[in-house]
């Protein structure tokens, strides 16, 4: 714990590694967990598939759990 799964348009490995390092640092700083407890994955989703594979099955059913939705703070 925690497991962070990032779904995004395709990016090169160097960018994904930099983002993973930043996410990791934030969780170490604020979440209070041990480094060995953090798992981070990236799944590339093509722009043409975004609506049907991410928005409809994952974002919309969980809209009430989103802290930021479409760039807008929900808190």
HELIX and SHEET records of a PDB file:
HELIX    1   1 UNK A   13  UNK A   30  1                                  18    
HELIX    2   2 UNK A   35  UNK A   37  5                                   3    
HELIX    3   3 UNK A   47  UNK A   49  5                                   3    
HELIX    4   4 UNK A   50  UNK A   50  1                                   1    
HELIX    5   5 UNK A   51  UNK A   59  3                                   9    
HELIX    6   6 UNK A   60  UNK A   65  5                                   6    
SHEET    1   A 2 UNK A   3  UNK A   8  0                                        
SHEET    2   A 2 UNK A  39  UNK A  44  1                                        
SHEET    1   B 2 UNK A  68  UNK A  69  0                                        
SHEET    2   B 2 UNK A  72  UNK A  73 -1                                        
END                                                                             
